[in-house]
Amino acid sequence: MKTLKIKEVIALLKKVEKEHGNLPCVASSDDEGNNYNQVIFAPTPMRFKGDEHGNLEWESDENPNYICIN
């Protein structure tokens, strides 16, 4: 599965906002919806390293390569 970029997320959110209004945001822990958390923090640039299975591990806040949304 491809990781979404910031512009793609913004475009998708704008489309949903146009159709449903300014709704609160939640983030799912997985694609099956086993757990949800409210998005309450500002997006945070972070640096992660990944393995061959797509698992991410935090490295530092310097030279970010991802944006954390919660």
mmCIF file as Biopython writes it, N, C-alpha, C and O atoms, coordinates in Angstrom:
data_model
#
loop_
_atom_site.group_PDB
_atom_site.id
_atom_site.type_symbol
_atom_site.label_atom_id
_atom_site.label_alt_id
_atom_site.label_comp_id
_atom_site.label_asym_id
_atom_site.label_entity_id
_atom_site.label_seq_id
_atom_site.pdbx_PDB_ins_code
_atom_site.Cartn_x
_atom_site.Cartn_y
_atom_site.Cartn_z
_atom_site.occupancy
_atom_site.B_iso_or_equiv
_atom_site.auth_seq_id
_atom_site.auth_asym_id
_atom_site.pdbx_PDB_model_num
ATOM 1   N N  . MET A ? 1  ? 0.850   -1.177 0.000  1.0 0.0 1  A 1 
ATOM 2   C CA . MET A ? 1  ? 0.000   0.000  0.000  1.0 0.0 1  A 1 
ATOM 3   C C  . MET A ? 1  ? 0.898   1.244  0.000  1.0 0.0 1  A 1 
ATOM 4   O O  . MET A ? 1  ? 1.882   1.315  0.736  1.0 0.0 1  A 1 
ATOM 5   N N  . LYS A ? 2  ? 0.545   2.203  -0.824 1.0 0.0 2  A 1 
ATOM 6   C CA . LYS A ? 2  ? 1.332   3.431  -0.978 1.0 0.0 2  A 1 
ATOM 7   C C  . LYS A ? 2  ? 1.038   4.426  0.151  1.0 0.0 2  A 1 
ATOM 8   O O  . LYS A ? 2  ? -0.117  4.637  0.520  1.0 0.0 2  A 1 
ATOM 9   N N  . THR A ? 3  ? 2.087   5.027  0.686  1.0 0.0 3  A 1 
ATOM 10  C CA . THR A ? 3  ? 1.932   6.065  1.702  1.0 0.0 3  A 1 
ATOM 11  C C  . THR A ? 3  ? 1.460   7.352  1.052  1.0 0.0 3  A 1 
ATOM 12  O O  . THR A ? 3  ? 2.036   7.788  0.055  1.0 0.0 3  A 1 
ATOM 13  N N  . LEU A ? 4  ? 0.418   7.968  1.602  1.0 0.0 4  A 1 
ATOM 14  C CA . LEU A ? 4  ? -0.086  9.235  1.081  1.0 0.0 4  A 1 
ATOM 15  C C  . LEU A ? 4  ? 0.871   10.375 1.406  1.0 0.0 4  A 1 
ATOM 16  O O  . LEU A ? 4  ? 1.507   10.384 2.460  1.0 0.0 4  A 1 
ATOM 17  N N  . LYS A ? 5  ? 0.965   11.319 0.505  1.0 0.0 5  A 1 
ATOM 18  C CA . LYS A ? 5  ? 1.759   12.537 0.716  1.0 0.0 5  A 1 
ATOM 19  C C  . LYS A ? 5  ? 0.843   13.628 1.261  1.0 0.0 5  A 1 
ATOM 20  O O  . LYS A ? 5  ? -0.380  13.510 1.190  1.0 0.0 5  A 1 
ATOM 21  N N  . ILE A ? 6  ? 1.435   14.688 1.804  1.0 0.0 6  A 1 
ATOM 22  C CA . ILE A ? 6  ? 0.670   15.777 2.420  1.0 0.0 6  A 1 
ATOM 23  C C  . ILE A ? 6  ? -0.397  16.329 1.466  1.0 0.0 6  A 1 
ATOM 24  O O  . ILE A ? 6  ? -1.553  16.483 1.860  1.0 0.0 6  A 1 
ATOM 25  N N  . LYS A ? 7  ? -0.021  16.627 0.223  1.0 0.0 7  A 1 
ATOM 26  C CA . LYS A ? 7  ? -0.973  17.205 -0.733 1.0 0.0 7  A 1 
ATOM 27  C C  . LYS A ? 7  ? -2.154  16.276 -0.987 1.0 0.0 7  A 1 
ATOM 28  O O  . LYS A ? 7  ? -3.284  16.737 -1.151 1.0 0.0 7  A 1 
ATOM 29  N N  . GLU A ? 8  ? -1.898  14.966 -1.021 1.0 0.0 8  A 1 
ATOM 30  C CA . GLU A ? 8  ? -2.981  14.003 -1.238 1.0 0.0 8  A 1 
ATOM 31  C C  . GLU A ? 8  ? -3.939  13.982 -0.053 1.0 0.0 8  A 1 
ATOM 32  O O  . GLU A ? 8  ? -5.156  13.945 -0.235 1.0 0.0 8  A 1 
ATOM 33  N N  . VAL A ? 9  ? -3.395  14.004 1.154  1.0 0.0 9  A 1 
ATOM 34  C CA . VAL A ? 9  ? -4.232  14.012 2.357  1.0 0.0 9  A 1 
ATOM 35  C C  . VAL A ? 9  ? -5.077  15.282 2.397  1.0 0.0 9  A 1 
ATOM 36  O O  . VAL A ? 9  ? -6.272  15.222 2.684  1.0 0.0 9  A 1 
ATOM 37  N N  . ILE A ? 10 ? -4.467  16.425 2.111  1.0 0.0 10 A 1 
ATOM 38  C CA . ILE A ? 10 ? -5.194  17.700 2.120  1.0 0.0 10 A 1 
ATOM 39  C C  . ILE A ? 10 ? -6.324  17.678 1.092  1.0 0.0 10 A 1 
ATOM 40  O O  . ILE A ? 10 ? -7.442  18.101 1.387  1.0 0.0 10 A 1 
ATOM 41  N N  . ALA A ? 11 ? -6.037  17.185 -0.111 1.0 0.0 11 A 1 
ATOM 42  C CA . ALA A ? 11 ? -7.069  17.128 -1.156 1.0 0.0 11 A 1 
ATOM 43  C C  . ALA A ? 11 ? -8.228  16.219 -0.734 1.0 0.0 11 A 1 
ATOM 44  O O  . ALA A ? 11 ? -9.392  16.559 -0.946 1.0 0.0 11 A 1 
ATOM 45  N N  . LEU A ? 12 ? -7.917  15.083 -0.148 1.0 0.0 12 A 1 
ATOM 46  C CA . LEU A ? 12 ? -8.965  14.165 0.311  1.0 0.0 12 A 1 
ATOM 47  C C  . LEU A ? 12 ? -9.780  14.787 1.440  1.0 0.0 12 A 1 
ATOM 48  O O  . LEU A ? 12 ? -11.004 14.658 1.464  1.0 0.0 12 A 1 
ATOM 49  N N  . LEU A ? 13 ? -9.112  15.458 2.371  1.0 0.0 13 A 1 
ATOM 50  C CA . LEU A ? 13 ? -9.825  16.105 3.477  1.0 0.0 13 A 1 
ATOM 51  C C  . LEU A ? 13 ? -10.723 17.236 2.975  1.0 0.0 13 A 1 
ATOM 52  O O  . LEU A ? 13 ? -11.842 17.397 3.462  1.0 0.0 13 A 1 
ATOM 53  N N  . LYS A ? 14 ? -10.246 18.016 2.010  1.0 0.0 14 A 1 
ATOM 54  C CA . LYS A ? 14 ? -11.070 19.095 1.442  1.0 0.0 14 A 1 
ATOM 55  C C  . LYS A ? 14 ? -12.325 18.547 0.785  1.0 0.0 14 A 1 
ATOM 56  O O  . LYS A ? 14 ? -13.399 19.138 0.899  1.0 0.0 14 A 1 
ATOM 57  N N  . LYS A ? 15 ? -12.194 17.408 0.091  1.0 0.0 15 A 1 
ATOM 58  C CA . LYS A ? 15 ? -13.337 16.785 -0.557 1.0 0.0 15 A 1 
ATOM 59  C C  . LYS A ? 15 ? -14.374 16.345 0.481  1.0 0.0 15 A 1 
ATOM 60  O O  . LYS A ? 15 ? -15.570 16.573 0.302  1.0 0.0 15 A 1 
ATOM 61  N N  . VAL A ? 16 ? -13.914 15.716 1.560  1.0 0.0 16 A 1 
ATOM 62  C CA . VAL A ? 16 ? -14.820 15.273 2.625  1.0 0.0 16 A 1 
ATOM 63  C C  . VAL A ? 16 ? -15.452 16.477 3.322  1.0 0.0 16 A 1 
ATOM 64  O O  . VAL A ? 16 ? -16.641 16.459 3.639  1.0 0.0 16 A 1 
ATOM 65  N N  . GLU A ? 17 ? -14.651 17.528 3.563  1.0 0.0 17 A 1 
ATOM 66  C CA . GLU A ? 17 ? -15.184 18.730 4.213  1.0 0.0 17 A 1 
ATOM 67  C C  . GLU A ? 17 ? -16.278 19.363 3.360  1.0 0.0 17 A 1 
ATOM 68  O O  . GLU A ? 17 ? -17.300 19.804 3.886  1.0 0.0 17 A 1 
ATOM 69  N N  . LYS A ? 18 ? -16.071 19.408 2.061  1.0 0.0 18 A 1 
ATOM 70  C CA . LYS A ? 18 ? -17.060 20.007 1.165  1.0 0.0 18 A 1 
ATOM 71  C C  . LYS A ? 18 ? -18.381 19.240 1.221  1.0 0.0 18 A 1 
ATOM 72  O O  . LYS A ? 18 ? -19.454 19.840 1.161  1.0 0.0 18 A 1 
ATOM 73  N N  . GLU A ? 19 ? -18.302 17.930 1.333  1.0 0.0 19 A 1 
ATOM 74  C CA . GLU A ? 19 ? -19.496 17.094 1.335  1.0 0.0 19 A 1 
ATOM 75  C C  . GLU A ? 19 ? -20.158 16.986 2.715  1.0 0.0 19 A 1 
ATOM 76  O O  . GLU A ? 19 ? -21.384 16.927 2.810  1.0 0.0 19 A 1 
ATOM 77  N N  . HIS A ? 20 ? -19.345 16.959 3.794  1.0 0.0 20 A 1 
ATOM 78  C CA . HIS A ? 20 ? -19.885 16.670 5.129  1.0 0.0 20 A 1 
ATOM 79  C C  . HIS A ? 20 ? -19.665 17.771 6.167  1.0 0.0 20 A 1 
ATOM 80  O O  . HIS A ? 20 ? -20.169 17.664 7.285  1.0 0.0 20 A 1 
ATOM 81  N N  . GLY A ? 21 ? -18.927 18.819 5.823  1.0 0.0 21 A 1 
ATOM 82  C CA . GLY A ? 21 ? -18.683 19.901 6.769  1.0 0.0 21 A 1 
ATOM 83  C C  . GLY A ? 21 ? -17.409 19.697 7.575  1.0 0.0 21 A 1 
ATOM 84  O O  . GLY A ? 21 ? -16.644 18.766 7.323  1.0 0.0 21 A 1 
ATOM 85  N N  . ASN A ? 22 ? -17.193 20.569 8.539  1.0 0.0 22 A 1 
ATOM 86  C CA . ASN A ? 22 ? -15.975 20.616 9.342  1.0 0.0 22 A 1 
ATOM 87  C C  . ASN A ? 22 ? -16.091 19.647 10.531 1.0 0.0 22 A 1 
ATOM 88  O O  . ASN A ? 22 ? -16.315 20.068 11.666 1.0 0.0 22 A 1 
ATOM 89  N N  . LEU A ? 23 ? -15.936 18.363 10.254 1.0 0.0 23 A 1 
ATOM 90  C CA . LEU A ? 23 ? -16.085 17.326 11.270 1.0 0.0 23 A 1 
ATOM 91  C C  . LEU A ? 23 ? -14.806 17.135 12.086 1.0 0.0 23 A 1 
ATOM 92  O O  . LEU A ? 23 ? -13.719 17.443 11.597 1.0 0.0 23 A 1 
ATOM 93  N N  . PRO A ? 24 ? -14.916 16.630 13.331 1.0 0.0 24 A 1 
ATOM 94  C CA . PRO A ? 24 ? -13.728 16.275 14.106 1.0 0.0 24 A 1 
ATOM 95  C C  . PRO A ? 24 ? -12.980 15.118 13.425 1.0 0.0 24 A 1 
ATOM 96  O O  . PRO A ? 24 ? -13.582 14.323 12.703 1.0 0.0 24 A 1 
ATOM 97  N N  . CYS A ? 25 ? -11.673 15.033 13.659 1.0 0.0 25 A 1 
ATOM 98  C CA . CYS A ? 25 ? -10.846 13.992 13.050 1.0 0.0 25 A 1 
ATOM 99  C C  . CYS A ? 25 ? -10.448 12.935 14.075 1.0 0.0 25 A 1 
ATOM 100 O O  . CYS A ? 25 ? -10.184 13.241 15.238 1.0 0.0 25 A 1 
ATOM 101 N N  . VAL A ? 26 ? -10.412 11.682 13.616 1.0 0.0 26 A 1 
ATOM 102 C CA . VAL A ? 26 ? -9.861  10.575 14.399 1.0 0.0 26 A 1 
ATOM 103 C C  . VAL A ? 26 ? -8.857  9.847  13.520 1.0 0.0 26 A 1 
ATOM 104 O O  . VAL A ? 26 ? -8.907  9.949  12.294 1.0 0.0 26 A 1 
ATOM 105 N N  . ALA A ? 27 ? -7.943  9.109  14.147 1.0 0.0 27 A 1 
ATOM 106 C CA . ALA A ? 27 ? -6.970  8.284  13.430 1.0 0.0 27 A 1 
ATOM 107 C C  . ALA A ? 27 ? -7.140  6.846  13.882 1.0 0.0 27 A 1 
ATOM 108 O O  . ALA A ? 27 ? -7.259  6.571  15.076 1.0 0.0 27 A 1 
ATOM 109 N N  . SER A ? 28 ? -7.152  5.930  12.924 1.0 0.0 28 A 1 
ATOM 110 C CA . SER A ? 28 ? -7.299  4.513  13.223 1.0 0.0 28 A 1 
ATOM 111 C C  . SER A ? 28 ? -5.928  3.885  13.443 1.0 0.0 28 A 1 
ATOM 112 O O  . SER A ? 28 ? -4.942  4.277  12.818 1.0 0.0 28 A 1 
ATOM 113 N N  . SER A ? 29 ? -5.881  2.910  14.336 1.0 0.0 29 A 1 
ATOM 114 C CA . SER A ? 29 ? -4.619  2.216  14.600 1.0 0.0 29 A 1 
ATOM 115 C C  . SER A ? 29 ? -4.277  1.222  13.486 1.0 0.0 29 A 1 
ATOM 116 O O  . SER A ? 29 ? -3.118  0.834  13.336 1.0 0.0 29 A 1 
ATOM 117 N N  . ASP A ? 30 ? -5.287  0.807  12.701 1.0 0.0 30 A 1 
ATOM 118 C CA . ASP A ? 30 ? -5.057  -0.136 11.609 1.0 0.0 30 A 1 
ATOM 119 C C  . ASP A ? 30 ? -6.190  -0.027 10.583 1.0 0.0 30 A 1 
ATOM 120 O O  . ASP A ? 30 ? -7.152  0.715  10.784 1.0 0.0 30 A 1 
ATOM 121 N N  . ASP A ? 31 ? -6.066  -0.767 9.494  1.0 0.0 31 A 1 
ATOM 122 C CA . ASP A ? 31 ? -7.060  -0.663 8.420  1.0 0.0 31 A 1 
ATOM 123 C C  . ASP A ? 31 ? -8.376  -1.369 8.740  1.0 0.0 31 A 1 
ATOM 124 O O  . ASP A ? 31 ? -9.340  -1.241 7.985  1.0 0.0 31 A 1 
ATOM 125 N N  . GLU A ? 32 ? -8.431  -2.107 9.840  1.0 0.0 32 A 1 
ATOM 126 C CA . GLU A ? 32 ? -9.662  -2.790 10.237 1.0 0.0 32 A 1 
ATOM 127 C C  . GLU A ? 32 ? -10.463 -2.020 11.276 1.0 0.0 32 A 1 
ATOM 128 O O  . GLU A ? 32 ? -11.556 -2.442 11.651 1.0 0.0 32 A 1 
ATOM 129 N N  . GLY A ? 33 ? -9.932  -0.896 11.744 1.0 0.0 33 A 1 
ATOM 130 C CA . GLY A ? 33 ? -10.647 -0.078 12.719 1.0 0.0 33 A 1 
ATOM 131 C C  . GLY A ? 33 ? -10.739 -0.700 14.100 1.0 0.0 33 A 1 
ATOM 132 O O  . GLY A ? 33 ? -11.763 -0.580 14.774 1.0 0.0 33 A 1 
ATOM 133 N N  . ASN A ? 34 ? -9.675  -1.362 14.523 1.0 0.0 34 A 1 
ATOM 134 C CA . ASN A ? 34 ? -9.674  -1.978 15.847 1.0 0.0 34 A 1 
ATOM 135 C C  . ASN A ? 34 ? -9.530  -0.977 16.979 1.0 0.0 34 A 1 
ATOM 136 O O  . ASN A ? 34 ? -9.857  -1.282 18.126 1.0 0.0 34 A 1 
ATOM 137 N N  . ASN A ? 35 ? -9.042  0.215  16.667 1.0 0.0 35 A 1 
ATOM 138 C CA . ASN A ? 35 ? -8.847  1.240  17.686 1.0 0.0 35 A 1 
ATOM 139 C C  . ASN A ? 35 ? -8.818  2.604  16.999 1.0 0.0 35 A 1 
ATOM 140 O O  . ASN A ? 35 ? -8.245  2.754  15.920 1.0 0.0 35 A 1 
ATOM 141 N N  . TYR A ? 36 ? -9.436  3.584  17.630 1.0 0.0 36 A 1 
ATOM 142 C CA . TYR A ? 36 ? -9.449  4.948  17.093 1.0 0.0 36 A 1 
ATOM 143 C C  . TYR A ? 36 ? -9.012  5.924  18.174 1.0 0.0 36 A 1 
ATOM 144 O O  . TYR A ? 36 ? -9.322  5.739  19.351 1.0 0.0 36 A 1 
ATOM 145 N N  . ASN A ? 37 ? -8.289  6.966  17.769 1.0 0.0 37 A 1 
ATOM 146 C CA . ASN A ? 37 ? -7.887  8.044  18.675 1.0 0.0 37 A 1 
ATOM 147 C C  . ASN A ? 37 ? -8.231  9.376  18.036 1.0 0.0 37 A 1 
ATOM 148 O O  . ASN A ? 37 ? -8.124  9.533  16.819 1.0 0.0 37 A 1 
ATOM 149 N N  . GLN A ? 38 ? -8.645  10.336 18.853 1.0 0.0 38 A 1 
ATOM 150 C CA . GLN A ? 38 ? -8.910  11.673 18.347 1.0 0.0 38 A 1 
ATOM 151 C C  . GLN A ? 38 ? -7.597  12.319 17.924 1.0 0.0 38 A 1 
ATOM 152 O O  . GLN A ? 38 ? -6.574  12.159 18.590 1.0 0.0 38 A 1 
ATOM 153 N N  . VAL A ? 39 ? -7.634  13.049 16.812 1.0 0.0 39 A 1 
ATOM 154 C CA . VAL A ? 39 ? -6.462  13.815 16.381 1.0 0.0 39 A 1 
ATOM 155 C C  . VAL A ? 39 ? -6.509  15.125 17.138 1.0 0.0 39 A 1 
ATOM 156 O O  . VAL A ? 39 ? -7.359  15.974 16.871 1.0 0.0 39 A 1 
ATOM 157 N N  . ILE A ? 40 ? -5.590  15.292 18.090 1.0 0.0 40 A 1 
ATOM 158 C CA . ILE A ? 40 ? -5.629  16.471 18.969 1.0 0.0 40 A 1 
ATOM 159 C C  . ILE A ? 40 ? -4.360  17.307 18.916 1.0 0.0 40 A 1 
ATOM 160 O O  . ILE A ? 40 ? -4.331  18.421 19.440 1.0 0.0 40 A 1 
ATOM 161 N N  . PHE A ? 41 ? -3.311  16.787 18.292 1.0 0.0 41 A 1 
ATOM 162 C CA . PHE A ? 41 ? -2.052  17.522 18.229 1.0 0.0 41 A 1 
ATOM 163 C C  . PHE A ? 41 ? -1.808  18.052 16.822 1.0 0.0 41 A 1 
ATOM 164 O O  . PHE A ? 41 ? -2.316  17.506 15.842 1.0 0.0 41 A 1 
ATOM 165 N N  . ALA A ? 42 ? -1.032  19.113 16.738 1.0 0.0 42 A 1 
ATOM 166 C CA . ALA A ? 42 ? -0.645  19.651 15.430 1.0 0.0 42 A 1 
ATOM 167 C C  . ALA A ? 42 ? 0.260   18.640 14.723 1.0 0.0 42 A 1 
ATOM 168 O O  . ALA A ? 42 ? 0.977   17.889 15.385 1.0 0.0 42 A 1 
ATOM 169 N N  . PRO A ? 43 ? 0.238   18.610 13.398 1.0 0.0 43 A 1 
ATOM 170 C CA . PRO A ? 43 ? 1.137   17.717 12.668 1.0 0.0 43 A 1 
ATOM 171 C C  . PRO A ? 43 ? 2.600   17.986 13.053 1.0 0.0 43 A 1 
ATOM 172 O O  . PRO A ? 43 ? 3.014   19.137 13.188 1.0 0.0 43 A 1 
ATOM 173 N N  . THR A ? 44 ? 3.365   16.913 13.226 1.0 0.0 44 A 1 
ATOM 174 C CA . THR A ? 44 ? 4.746   17.020 13.679 1.0 0.0 44 A 1 
ATOM 175 C C  . THR A ? 44 ? 5.694   16.375 12.675 1.0 0.0 44 A 1 
ATOM 176 O O  . THR A ? 44 ? 5.582   15.178 12.409 1.0 0.0 44 A 1 
ATOM 177 N N  . PRO A ? 45 ? 6.633   17.151 12.108 1.0 0.0 45 A 1 
ATOM 178 C CA . PRO A ? 45 ? 7.643   16.543 11.237 1.0 0.0 45 A 1 
ATOM 179 C C  . PRO A ? 45 ? 8.563   15.644 12.072 1.0 0.0 45 A 1 
ATOM 180 O O  . PRO A ? 45 ? 9.040   16.055 13.130 1.0 0.0 45 A 1 
ATOM 181 N N  . MET A ? 46 ? 8.811   14.422 11.596 1.0 0.0 46 A 1 
ATOM 182 C CA . MET A ? 46 ? 9.648   13.468 12.311 1.0 0.0 46 A 1 
ATOM 183 C C  . MET A ? 46 ? 10.463  12.648 11.320 1.0 0.0 46 A 1 
ATOM 184 O O  . MET A ? 46 ? 10.110  12.550 10.145 1.0 0.0 46 A 1 
ATOM 185 N N  . ARG A ? 47 ? 11.547  12.064 11.796 1.0 0.0 47 A 1 
ATOM 186 C CA . ARG A ? 47 ? 12.361  11.182 10.962 1.0 0.0 47 A 1 
ATOM 187 C C  . ARG A ? 47 ? 12.149  9.742  11.428 1.0 0.0 47 A 1 
ATOM 188 O O  . ARG A ? 47 ? 12.299  9.421  12.606 1.0 0.0 47 A 1 
ATOM 189 N N  . PHE A ? 48 ? 11.792  8.880  10.462 1.0 0.0 48 A 1 
ATOM 190 C CA . PHE A ? 48 ? 11.594  7.464  10.736 1.0 0.0 48 A 1 
ATOM 191 C C  . PHE A ? 48 ? 12.483  6.638  9.826  1.0 0.0 48 A 1 
ATOM 192 O O  . PHE A ? 48 ? 12.852  7.075  8.736  1.0 0.0 48 A 1 
ATOM 193 N N  . LYS A ? 49 ? 12.825  5.439  10.282 1.0 0.0 49 A 1 
ATOM 194 C CA . LYS A ? 49 ? 13.452  4.456  9.407  1.0 0.0 49 A 1 
ATOM 195 C C  . LYS A ? 49 ? 12.487  3.293  9.304  1.0 0.0 49 A 1 
ATOM 196 O O  . LYS A ? 49 ? 11.784  2.967  10.260 1.0 0.0 49 A 1 
ATOM 197 N N  . GLY A ? 50 ? 12.459  2.665  8.130  1.0 0.0 50 A 1 
ATOM 198 C CA . GLY A ? 50 ? 11.541  1.562  7.896  1.0 0.0 50 A 1 
ATOM 199 C C  . GLY A ? 50 ? 12.272  0.271  7.618  1.0 0.0 50 A 1 
ATOM 200 O O  . GLY A ? 50 ? 13.430  0.274  7.200  1.0 0.0 50 A 1 
ATOM 201 N N  . ASP A ? 51 ? 11.588  -0.832 7.854  1.0 0.0 51 A 1 
ATOM 202 C CA . ASP A ? 51 ? 12.163  -2.134 7.511  1.0 0.0 51 A 1 
ATOM 203 C C  . ASP A ? 51 ? 11.506  -2.666 6.241  1.0 0.0 51 A 1 
ATOM 204 O O  . ASP A ? 51 ? 10.666  -1.991 5.646  1.0 0.0 51 A 1 
ATOM 205 N N  . GLU A ? 52 ? 11.879  -3.852 5.832  1.0 0.0 52 A 1 
ATOM 206 C CA . GLU A ? 52 ? 11.366  -4.426 4.588  1.0 0.0 52 A 1 
ATOM 207 C C  . GLU A ? 52 ? 9.877   -4.754 4.644  1.0 0.0 52 A 1 
ATOM 208 O O  . GLU A ? 52 ? 9.267   -5.030 3.611  1.0 0.0 52 A 1 
ATOM 209 N N  . HIS A ? 53 ? 9.284   -4.727 5.839  1.0 0.0 53 A 1 
ATOM 210 C CA . HIS A ? 53 ? 7.861   -5.022 6.005  1.0 0.0 53 A 1 
ATOM 211 C C  . HIS A ? 53 ? 7.002   -3.764 6.107  1.0 0.0 53 A 1 
ATOM 212 O O  . HIS A ? 53 ? 5.785   -3.854 6.271  1.0 0.0 53 A 1 
ATOM 213 N N  . GLY A ? 54 ? 7.630   -2.596 6.011  1.0 0.0 54 A 1 
ATOM 214 C CA . GLY A ? 54 ? 6.889   -1.342 6.092  1.0 0.0 54 A 1 
ATOM 215 C C  . GLY A ? 54 ? 6.690   -0.823 7.509  1.0 0.0 54 A 1 
ATOM 216 O O  . GLY A ? 54 ? 5.987   0.166  7.715  1.0 0.0 54 A 1 
ATOM 217 N N  . ASN A ? 55 ? 7.308   -1.488 8.494  1.0 0.0 55 A 1 
ATOM 218 C CA . ASN A ? 55 ? 7.231   -1.010 9.875  1.0 0.0 55 A 1 
ATOM 219 C C  . ASN A ? 55 ? 8.151   0.182  10.056 1.0 0.0 55 A 1 
ATOM 220 O O  . ASN A ? 55 ? 9.275   0.189  9.555  1.0 0.0 55 A 1 
ATOM 221 N N  . LEU A ? 56 ? 7.676   1.189  10.772 1.0 0.0 56 A 1 
ATOM 222 C CA . LEU A ? 56 ? 8.466   2.398  10.986 1.0 0.0 56 A 1 
ATOM 223 C C  . LEU A ? 56 ? 8.951   2.479  12.424 1.0 0.0 56 A 1 
ATOM 224 O O  . LEU A ? 56 ? 8.258   2.074  13.357 1.0 0.0 56 A 1 
ATOM 225 N N  . GLU A ? 57 ? 10.154  3.011  12.581 1.0 0.0 57 A 1 
ATOM 226 C CA . GLU A ? 57 ? 10.721  3.245  13.907 1.0 0.0 57 A 1 
ATOM 227 C C  . GLU A ? 57 ? 11.246  4.672  13.946 1.0 0.0 57 A 1 
ATOM 228 O O  . GLU A ? 57 ? 11.989  5.090  13.059 1.0 0.0 57 A 1 
ATOM 229 N N  . TRP A ? 58 ? 10.854  5.431  14.991 1.0 0.0 58 A 1 
ATOM 230 C CA . TRP A ? 58 ? 11.277  6.821  15.129 1.0 0.0 58 A 1 
ATOM 231 C C  . TRP A ? 58 ? 12.787  6.894  15.281 1.0 0.0 58 A 1 
ATOM 232 O O  . TRP A ? 58 ? 13.382  6.114  16.026 1.0 0.0 58 A 1 
ATOM 233 N N  . GLU A ? 59 ? 13.409  7.837  14.569 1.0 0.0 59 A 1 
ATOM 234 C CA . GLU A ? 59 ? 14.846  8.077  14.679 1.0 0.0 59 A 1 
ATOM 235 C C  . GLU A ? 59 ? 15.131  9.397  15.378 1.0 0.0 59 A 1 
ATOM 236 O O  . GLU A ? 59 ? 15.880  9.436  16.353 1.0 0.0 59 A 1 
ATOM 237 N N  . SER A ? 60 ? 14.527  10.496 14.875 1.0 0.0 60 A 1 
ATOM 238 C CA . SER A ? 60 ? 14.792  11.814 15.460 1.0 0.0 60 A 1 
ATOM 239 C C  . SER A ? 60 ? 13.792  12.821 14.905 1.0 0.0 60 A 1 
ATOM 240 O O  . SER A ? 60 ? 12.951  12.491 14.068 1.0 0.0 60 A 1 
ATOM 241 N N  . ASP A ? 61 ? 13.901  14.062 15.390 1.0 0.0 61 A 1 
ATOM 242 C CA . ASP A ? 61 ? 13.078  15.147 14.868 1.0 0.0 61 A 1 
ATOM 243 C C  . ASP A ? 61 ? 13.851  15.967 13.836 1.0 0.0 61 A 1 
ATOM 244 O O  . ASP A ? 61 ? 13.298  16.899 13.252 1.0 0.0 61 A 1 
ATOM 245 N N  . GLU A ? 62 ? 15.118  15.632 13.605 1.0 0.0 62 A 1 
ATOM 246 C CA . GLU A ? 62 ? 15.947  16.343 12.626 1.0 0.0 62 A 1 
ATOM 247 C C  . GLU A ? 62 ? 15.813  15.679 11.262 1.0 0.0 62 A 1 
ATOM 248 O O  . GLU A ? 62 ? 15.641  14.463 11.169 1.0 0.0 62 A 1 
ATOM 249 N N  . ASN A ? 63 ? 15.892  16.485 10.201 1.0 0.0 63 A 1 
ATOM 250 C CA . ASN A ? 63 ? 15.801  15.998 8.826  1.0 0.0 63 A 1 
ATOM 251 C C  . ASN A ? 63 ? 14.572  15.093 8.639  1.0 0.0 63 A 1 
ATOM 252 O O  . ASN A ? 63 ? 14.721  13.923 8.285  1.0 0.0 63 A 1 
ATOM 253 N N  . PRO A ? 64 ? 13.369  15.618 8.873  1.0 0.0 64 A 1 
ATOM 254 C CA . PRO A ? 64 ? 12.163  14.793 8.822  1.0 0.0 64 A 1 
ATOM 255 C C  . PRO A ? 64 ? 11.911  14.189 7.443  1.0 0.0 64 A 1 
ATOM 256 O O  . PRO A ? 64 ? 12.219  14.787 6.412  1.0 0.0 64 A 1 
ATOM 257 N N  . ASN A ? 65 ? 11.340  12.984 7.458  1.0 0.0 65 A 1 
ATOM 258 C CA . ASN A ? 65 ? 10.942  12.331 6.219  1.0 0.0 65 A 1 
ATOM 259 C C  . ASN A ? 65 ? 9.475   11.885 6.260  1.0 0.0 65 A 1 
ATOM 260 O O  . ASN A ? 65 ? 8.980   11.285 5.306  1.0 0.0 65 A 1 
ATOM 261 N N  . TYR A ? 66 ? 8.785   12.181 7.365  1.0 0.0 66 A 1 
ATOM 262 C CA . TYR A ? 66 ? 7.345   11.902 7.540  1.0 0.0 66 A 1 
ATOM 263 C C  . TYR A ? 66 ? 6.711   13.012 8.371  1.0 0.0 66 A 1 
ATOM 264 O O  . TYR A ? 66 ? 7.403   13.776 9.044  1.0 0.0 66 A 1 
ATOM 265 N N  . ILE A ? 67 ? 5.376   13.085 8.311  1.0 0.0 67 A 1 
ATOM 266 C CA . ILE A ? 67 ? 4.598   13.976 9.169  1.0 0.0 67 A 1 
ATOM 267 C C  . ILE A ? 67 ? 3.717   13.103 10.038 1.0 0.0 67 A 1 
ATOM 268 O O  . ILE A ? 67 ? 2.939   12.299 9.526  1.0 0.0 67 A 1 
ATOM 269 N N  . CYS A ? 68 ? 3.832   13.254 11.351 1.0 0.0 68 A 1 
ATOM 270 C CA . CYS A ? 68 ? 2.972   12.540 12.285 1.0 0.0 68 A 1 
ATOM 271 C C  . CYS A ? 68 ? 1.723   13.386 12.533 1.0 0.0 68 A 1 
ATOM 272 O O  . CYS A ? 68 ? 1.836   14.556 12.898 1.0 0.0 68 A 1 
ATOM 273 N N  . ILE A ? 69 ? 0.531   12.807 12.339 1.0 0.0 69 A 1 
ATOM 274 C CA . ILE A ? 69 ? -0.695  13.593 12.495 1.0 0.0 69 A 1 
ATOM 275 C C  . ILE A ? 69 ? -1.333  13.453 13.861 1.0 0.0 69 A 1 
ATOM 276 O O  . ILE A ? 69 ? -2.368  14.075 14.102 1.0 0.0 69 A 1 
ATOM 277 N N  . ASN A ? 70 ? -0.778  12.679 14.756 1.0 0.0 70 A 1 
ATOM 278 C CA . ASN A ? 70 ? -1.366  12.591 16.088 1.0 0.0 70 A 1 
ATOM 279 C C  . ASN A ? 70 ? -0.291  12.385 17.106 1.0 0.0 70 A 1 
ATOM 280 O O  . ASN A ? 70 ? -0.581  12.285 18.298 1.0 0.0 70 A 1 
#
